[in-house]
Amino acid sequence: MAFSTAISGIKAAQANLDVISNNIANASTVGFKASRAQFAEIYASSVSGGSNAGQGVELTEIRAEFSQGSLDFTGSGLDLAISGNGFFIVSNGGASEYTRAGSFQVDRDGFLTNESGNRLQGYQGNADGAITGELGDLFIDTTLVDPKVTSKVAITSNLDSREAAPTTTPFASTDPTSYNSTTSTTIYDSLGNSHVLQLYYVKTATANTWDVYTSVDGGTPPAATQISFDPDGTLATASANSIAITTPAAELLSASGVATGAADLTYTVDILATTQLGSDFSVNSAIQDGYGAGQLISFEFDDSGTAFARYTNGQSRAIGQVALASFRNNNGLQPVGGSNYVESFGSGSPNIGAPGNSGRGDIQASAVEQANVDITQELVNLIVAQRNFQANAQVISTEDQATQAVINLR
């Protein structure tokens, strides 16, 4: 019996050495979780009901330690780490796998994948930057962003109340003596072509009253809009607080003077915040809601796992959000290699959702989670496992000597 008992001890020690060596070998593997071997004693039942005899030891489980690994900050915006509970979800040929390894890249088709080519799962953003609730492969759209035609311009400015009415009449945009002040801003047509909207302010002979002329790309200005101010310098209640403008398509020209082919440009210029004070003419802000077509420049992730893209037209929007999965029993997950796991009966079904919710951790961009292997502890464990192996081998040697002595009896 001692032979079989010692052999079970040698097998157990060998299994422990295998686990420890695997931990040491993966000490630098991103997202790796150290494991430990667990054993149970073996007893033989006694038919007579007496005390049971021990028959050695058996390996019952190799349990992974899902403690948080240290974060290593990198220079890549596609490196992601989970701070807290949860797993990234990756698709391996349509089958869901779970991992803590967050080194991702964009493949030739525009999908976010790990080093094994598994596609990262998340929630895609729509054209308006809203995150949808449908889980799927995260895709980085590099096509041009559609332009948005200008529909409103808001200008905040101050007109100098000390100005006198121009002596040159009538107003002409080419003659600076025919107006008091001017400002401009860029607007966009239906094709995303930019145009210059120019505003000219002309003080009239009537106190606190001004004429405002607008012109697009130096074209013929429409009829003037008259505005008036109260004695405190604010726009009079009865005065126009916006200017409605329609620029015909024929006047929307390119830099070379060719018609752009865009539709008529209809928009309003909000001048409600205009004041008339005893101060030099100034423009505090000129804001419009249009923009041209844009090409993707870069994208980055925030703590919620949302990827925000920046475009050449100055716009930015959410293009997707990483999804995380959590389990009731992480130790029930089945390892499948590549730092990936699959669910099992013991782990339970995954609870999938956005980072930072329902106990799931946050996302740390430009970082990866290092293995949680404690090299010092593993080396101590290695010494203990080696001694256990040697001790069981010594039992076999001793039993062999005892058996030999019995055989040699005369």
C-alpha positions as CSV (number, residue, x, y, z in Angstrom):
1,M,0.0,0.0,0.0
2,A,2.9,2.4,0.7
3,F,4.0,2.1,-2.9
4,S,0.6,3.3,-4.2
5,T,0.3,6.0,-1.6
6,A,3.8,7.4,-2.4
7,I,3.1,7.2,-6.1
8,S,-0.1,9.3,-5.6
9,G,2.0,11.8,-3.7
10,I,4.6,12.0,-6.5
11,K,1.8,12.6,-9.0
12,A,0.4,15.3,-6.8
13,A,3.7,17.0,-6.4
14,Q,4.3,16.7,-10.2
15,A,0.9,18.4,-10.8
16,N,1.8,21.1,-8.4
17,L,5.2,21.6,-10.1
18,D,3.3,21.9,-13.4
19,V,1.0,24.6,-12.1
20,I,3.8,26.5,-10.5
21,S,6.0,26.4,-13.6
22,N,3.1,27.5,-15.7
23,N,2.6,30.5,-13.4
24,I,6.3,31.4,-13.6
25,A,6.3,31.0,-17.4
26,N,3.4,33.4,-17.8
27,A,4.7,36.0,-15.3
28,S,4.9,38.5,-18.2
29,T,1.7,37.4,-20.1
30,V,-0.8,40.3,-20.3
31,G,-4.1,39.4,-18.5
32,F,-2.8,36.1,-17.2
33,K,-4.3,34.8,-13.9
34,A,-2.1,32.7,-11.6
35,S,-3.4,29.3,-10.6
36,R,-2.9,27.0,-7.7
37,A,-3.4,23.2,-7.4
38,Q,-5.8,21.9,-4.7
39,F,-5.6,18.4,-3.4
40,A,-7.7,16.0,-1.3
41,E,-6.8,12.9,0.7
42,I,-7.9,9.5,-0.4
43,Y,-9.4,7.0,2.0
44,A,-10.3,3.3,1.5
45,S,-13.5,2.3,3.2
46,S,-13.3,-0.6,5.7
47,V,-16.0,-3.3,5.3
48,S,-15.8,-4.3,8.9
49,G,-16.6,-0.7,10.0
50,G,-13.2,-0.1,11.5
51,S,-11.1,2.9,11.0
52,N,-10.4,3.8,7.3
53,A,-6.9,3.5,5.9
54,G,-5.4,6.4,4.0
55,Q,-4.4,5.7,0.4
56,G,-2.7,8.9,-0.6
57,V,-3.7,12.1,-2.3
58,E,-5.5,13.2,-5.5
59,L,-5.6,16.5,-7.5
60,T,-9.1,17.9,-7.1
61,E,-8.9,21.3,-8.9
62,I,-6.6,23.8,-10.5
63,R,-8.1,27.1,-9.4
64,A,-7.3,30.4,-11.0
65,E,-6.7,33.5,-8.8
66,F,-8.7,36.3,-10.3
67,S,-7.2,39.1,-8.2
68,Q,-6.4,42.4,-9.9
69,G,-3.1,42.6,-11.7
70,S,-1.0,45.8,-11.8
71,L,-1.7,48.2,-14.7
72,D,1.1,48.9,-17.1
73,F,0.6,52.1,-19.0
74,T,1.5,52.0,-22.7
75,G,1.5,54.5,-25.6
76,S,-1.2,52.8,-27.5
77,G,-4.8,54.0,-27.3
78,L,-6.0,50.5,-28.3
79,D,-4.6,49.0,-25.1
80,L,-7.4,48.6,-22.6
81,A,-7.3,47.4,-19.0
82,I,-10.2,46.6,-16.7
83,S,-9.9,48.2,-13.2
84,G,-12.2,46.0,-11.2
85,N,-14.4,43.1,-12.0
86,G,-15.3,41.8,-15.4
87,F,-14.0,40.4,-18.7
88,F,-13.7,41.6,-22.2
89,I,-15.9,39.6,-24.6
90,V,-14.3,38.4,-27.8
91,S,-15.8,36.4,-30.7
92,N,-13.8,33.4,-31.8
93,G,-15.6,32.3,-35.0
94,G,-18.9,33.3,-33.5
95,A,-18.3,31.7,-30.1
96,S,-18.0,34.0,-27.2
97,E,-14.9,33.9,-25.1
98,Y,-13.8,36.0,-22.1
99,T,-10.5,37.5,-21.3
100,R,-8.7,40.1,-19.2
101,A,-6.0,40.6,-21.9
102,G,-6.8,44.0,-23.4
103,S,-4.2,44.4,-26.2
104,F,-6.3,45.2,-29.3
105,Q,-5.7,46.4,-32.8
106,V,-7.7,47.3,-35.9
107,D,-7.7,44.6,-38.6
108,R,-7.8,45.3,-42.3
109,D,-11.6,45.1,-42.2
110,G,-11.9,47.8,-39.5
111,F,-12.8,45.5,-36.6
112,L,-11.1,45.6,-33.2
113,T,-9.3,42.3,-32.6
114,N,-6.9,40.8,-30.1
115,E,-3.6,39.1,-31.1
116,S,-5.4,35.9,-31.9
117,G,-7.8,37.7,-34.3
118,N,-10.8,37.4,-32.0
119,R,-13.2,40.3,-32.5
120,L,-13.9,42.6,-29.5
121,Q,-17.6,42.8,-28.6
122,G,-19.4,46.0,-27.8
123,Y,-22.2,48.4,-28.6
124,Q,-21.9,50.2,-31.9
125,G,-22.7,54.0,-32.2
126,N,-25.0,55.4,-34.9
127,A,-24.4,58.3,-37.2
128,D,-25.6,60.7,-34.5
129,G,-23.1,59.4,-32.0
130,A,-25.8,57.6,-29.9
131,I,-24.8,54.2,-28.5
132,T,-27.2,51.4,-29.6
133,G,-28.1,48.5,-27.4
134,E,-27.2,45.7,-29.8
135,L,-24.1,43.7,-28.9
136,G,-21.8,42.9,-31.8
137,D,-18.3,43.2,-33.3
138,L,-16.9,46.7,-32.6
139,F,-16.2,48.4,-35.9
140,I,-14.2,51.5,-36.6
141,D,-15.8,53.3,-39.5
142,T,-13.1,55.2,-41.4
143,T,-15.4,56.5,-44.1
144,L,-16.1,60.2,-44.5
145,V,-18.5,61.8,-42.1
146,D,-21.5,63.3,-43.9
147,P,-21.6,67.1,-43.9
148,K,-24.3,69.1,-42.2
149,V,-25.8,72.2,-43.8
150,T,-25.8,75.4,-41.8
151,S,-29.3,76.2,-40.5
152,K,-28.4,78.7,-37.8
153,V,-25.7,81.3,-37.0
154,A,-25.6,83.0,-33.6
155,I,-23.4,86.1,-33.3
156,T,-22.7,87.9,-30.0
157,S,-21.2,91.4,-30.6
158,N,-21.2,95.0,-29.5
159,L,-21.8,98.0,-31.7
160,D,-20.1,101.2,-30.7
161,S,-22.8,103.7,-29.7
162,R,-20.3,106.6,-30.3
163,E,-20.1,105.9,-34.0
164,A,-21.7,108.3,-36.5
165,A,-23.6,107.3,-39.6
166,P,-21.4,106.9,-42.6
167,T,-21.2,109.8,-45.0
168,T,-20.9,107.6,-48.0
169,T,-24.2,106.2,-49.3
170,P,-25.5,103.9,-50.5
171,F,-23.9,100.9,-48.7
172,A,-21.4,99.0,-50.8
173,S,-19.4,96.1,-49.4
174,T,-16.4,97.1,-51.5
175,D,-16.4,100.6,-49.9
176,P,-15.3,100.6,-46.2
177,T,-16.5,104.2,-45.8
178,S,-20.1,103.1,-46.5
179,Y,-20.4,101.0,-43.3
180,N,-19.2,101.2,-39.7
181,S,-18.2,97.6,-38.8
182,T,-18.0,94.2,-40.3
183,T,-17.5,90.6,-39.2
184,S,-17.5,87.2,-40.9
185,T,-17.9,83.5,-40.2
186,T,-17.8,80.3,-42.2
187,I,-21.0,78.5,-43.2
188,Y,-21.6,75.2,-45.1
189,D,-23.9,74.2,-47.9
190,S,-25.7,70.9,-48.4
191,L,-22.6,69.3,-50.0
192,G,-20.3,70.4,-47.2
193,N,-18.6,73.3,-49.2
194,S,-17.6,76.2,-47.0
195,H,-18.7,79.7,-47.7
196,V,-18.0,83.1,-46.0
197,L,-20.9,84.9,-44.5
198,Q,-20.1,88.6,-44.0
199,L,-22.2,90.9,-41.8
200,Y,-22.0,94.7,-42.3
201,Y,-23.3,97.1,-39.7
202,V,-24.4,100.6,-40.8
203,K,-25.5,103.2,-38.3
204,T,-28.5,105.3,-39.5
205,A,-29.4,108.8,-38.9
206,T,-32.0,107.7,-36.3
207,A,-30.7,107.3,-32.8
208,N,-30.0,103.8,-31.6
209,T,-30.8,102.3,-35.0
210,W,-28.6,100.2,-37.3
211,D,-29.0,98.5,-40.7
212,V,-27.4,95.0,-40.9
213,Y,-26.4,93.7,-44.4
214,T,-25.4,90.2,-45.1
215,S,-23.4,88.8,-48.0
216,V,-22.2,85.3,-48.9
217,D,-18.8,84.9,-50.7
218,G,-18.9,88.6,-51.6
219,G,-22.2,88.3,-53.5
220,T,-24.9,90.9,-53.7
221,P,-26.3,91.6,-50.2
222,P,-30.0,91.2,-49.6
223,A,-32.1,94.0,-48.3
224,A,-31.0,95.4,-45.0
225,T,-32.5,94.3,-41.7
226,Q,-33.0,97.2,-39.3
227,I,-32.4,96.8,-35.6
228,S,-32.8,99.2,-32.7
229,F,-31.6,99.4,-29.1
230,D,-33.1,100.6,-25.9
231,P,-31.3,103.4,-23.9
232,D,-29.6,100.7,-21.8
233,G,-27.9,99.3,-24.9
234,T,-29.9,96.1,-25.2
235,L,-31.8,95.1,-28.3
236,A,-35.2,96.6,-28.3
237,T,-38.1,94.3,-27.8
238,A,-39.8,95.4,-31.1
239,S,-36.6,95.0,-33.0
240,A,-35.7,92.0,-35.2
241,N,-33.7,89.5,-33.2
242,S,-32.8,87.3,-36.1
243,I,-32.2,87.6,-39.9
244,A,-33.7,85.0,-42.2
245,I,-31.5,84.4,-45.3
246,T,-31.8,82.3,-48.4
247,T,-28.8,82.2,-50.6
248,P,-29.7,80.8,-54.1
249,A,-27.7,77.8,-55.3
250,A,-26.5,79.9,-58.2
251,E,-24.6,82.1,-55.8
252,L,-22.9,79.3,-53.9
253,L,-19.6,79.3,-55.7
254,S,-16.4,77.4,-55.3
255,A,-13.0,79.2,-54.8
256,S,-12.6,79.1,-58.6
257,G,-16.0,80.7,-59.1
258,V,-17.9,77.6,-60.3
259,A,-21.3,76.7,-58.8
260,T,-20.9,73.9,-56.2
261,G,-24.2,72.2,-57.2
262,A,-25.6,72.4,-53.7
263,A,-29.2,73.2,-52.8
264,D,-30.4,76.7,-51.9
265,L,-28.9,77.6,-48.5
266,T,-31.6,78.8,-46.1
267,Y,-30.6,79.8,-42.5
268,T,-31.1,82.4,-39.8
269,V,-28.6,84.7,-38.2
270,D,-29.4,85.1,-34.5
271,I,-28.4,88.6,-33.3
272,L,-30.4,88.7,-30.0
273,A,-27.2,89.0,-28.0
274,T,-26.1,92.1,-29.9
275,T,-25.5,95.2,-27.7
276,Q,-24.9,98.9,-28.4
277,L,-22.6,100.3,-25.7
278,G,-20.0,103.0,-25.5
279,S,-17.2,100.7,-26.4
280,D,-15.3,99.6,-29.5
281,F,-16.9,97.2,-31.9
282,S,-16.2,93.6,-30.8
283,V,-17.4,90.1,-31.6
284,N,-17.4,87.8,-28.6
285,S,-18.6,84.7,-30.5
286,A,-19.8,83.6,-33.9
287,I,-21.3,80.1,-33.7
288,Q,-22.9,78.1,-36.5
289,D,-24.3,74.5,-36.6
290,G,-22.9,73.3,-39.9
291,Y,-19.8,71.5,-40.9
292,G,-18.1,69.9,-43.9
293,A,-17.3,66.3,-44.6
294,G,-14.6,64.9,-42.3
295,Q,-12.1,62.1,-42.3
296,L,-11.3,60.1,-39.1
297,I,-8.1,61.4,-37.4
298,S,-8.1,59.3,-34.2
299,F,-10.2,57.8,-31.5
300,E,-9.8,57.2,-27.8
301,F,-11.6,55.4,-25.0
302,D,-12.9,56.9,-21.8
303,D,-13.6,55.2,-18.4
304,S,-17.0,53.9,-19.6
305,G,-15.4,52.1,-22.5
306,T,-16.9,54.6,-25.0
307,A,-14.7,55.2,-28.1
308,F,-14.8,58.9,-29.2
309,A,-13.6,59.6,-32.7
310,R,-12.2,62.9,-33.9
311,Y,-12.5,64.1,-37.5
312,T,-10.7,66.6,-39.8
313,N,-13.8,68.8,-39.8
314,G,-13.4,69.4,-36.0
315,Q,-16.3,67.2,-35.1
316,S,-16.2,64.3,-32.6
317,R,-18.7,61.7,-31.7
318,A,-19.1,58.3,-30.0
319,I,-18.6,55.4,-32.4
320,G,-18.9,52.5,-30.0
321,Q,-18.7,51.2,-26.4
322,V,-16.9,48.2,-25.1
323,A,-19.1,45.6,-23.3
324,L,-17.9,43.7,-20.2
325,A,-19.2,40.4,-18.8
326,S,-19.3,39.4,-15.2
327,F,-19.9,36.0,-13.6
328,R,-21.2,34.7,-10.3
329,N,-18.3,32.3,-10.0
330,N,-15.1,33.3,-11.9
331,N,-13.4,30.1,-10.8
332,G,-16.0,28.1,-12.7
333,L,-14.7,29.5,-16.0
334,Q,-12.9,27.1,-18.3
335,P,-9.6,28.2,-19.7
336,V,-9.1,27.6,-23.5
337,G,-5.7,29.2,-24.0
338,G,-4.6,32.6,-25.2
339,S,-5.7,34.0,-21.8
340,N,-9.3,33.3,-22.8
341,Y,-12.0,31.5,-20.9
342,V,-15.4,30.1,-21.8
343,E,-18.4,29.8,-19.5
344,S,-19.3,26.6,-17.9
345,F,-22.1,25.2,-15.7
346,G,-20.0,26.2,-12.7
347,S,-19.5,29.8,-13.8
348,G,-23.1,30.5,-14.6
349,S,-24.3,32.7,-17.5
350,P,-22.5,36.0,-18.1
351,N,-24.0,39.3,-17.0
352,I,-23.2,41.6,-20.0
353,G,-23.4,45.4,-19.9
354,A,-21.5,48.6,-20.0
355,P,-18.4,49.1,-17.8
356,G,-18.9,50.8,-14.4
357,N,-22.4,49.3,-14.0
358,S,-23.8,46.4,-11.9
359,G,-20.4,45.7,-10.3
360,R,-18.4,45.7,-13.5
361,G,-15.1,47.6,-13.4
362,D,-14.1,50.7,-15.3
363,I,-11.9,50.9,-18.4
364,Q,-8.4,52.3,-18.3
365,A,-7.3,53.3,-21.8
366,S,-3.6,53.1,-22.9
367,A,-2.9,50.5,-20.3
368,V,-2.8,46.7,-20.0
369,E,-3.3,44.5,-16.9
370,Q,-0.1,42.5,-16.1
371,A,-0.2,39.0,-14.8
372,N,-1.0,38.7,-11.1
373,V,1.9,36.2,-10.6
374,D,4.0,36.8,-7.4
375,I,7.4,35.5,-8.5
376,T,8.8,35.4,-5.0
377,Q,5.9,33.3,-3.7
378,E,6.0,31.0,-6.7
379,L,9.7,30.3,-6.1
380,V,8.9,29.4,-2.4
381,N,6.1,27.2,-3.6
382,L,8.5,25.6,-6.1
383,I,10.9,24.6,-3.2
384,V,8.0,23.1,-1.2
385,A,6.7,21.1,-4.2
386,Q,10.2,19.9,-4.9
387,R,10.6,18.7,-1.3
388,N,7.2,17.0,-1.4
389,F,8.3,15.2,-4.6
390,Q,11.6,14.1,-3.0
391,A,9.9,13.0,0.3
392,N,7.4,10.8,-1.6
393,A,10.3,9.3,-3.7
394,Q,12.1,8.6,-0.4
395,V,9.0,6.7,0.8
396,I,9.2,4.4,-2.3
397,S,12.9,3.9,-1.7
398,T,12.3,3.0,2.0
399,E,9.4,0.7,1.1
400,D,11.6,-1.0,-1.5
401,Q,14.3,-1.6,1.1
402,A,11.8,-3.1,3.5
403,T,10.4,-5.3,0.8
404,Q,13.8,-6.5,-0.1
405,A,14.6,-7.3,3.5
406,V,11.5,-9.5,3.7
407,I,12.4,-11.2,0.4
408,N,15.9,-12.0,1.7
409,L,14.6,-13.7,4.9
410,R,15.6,-17.3,5.2
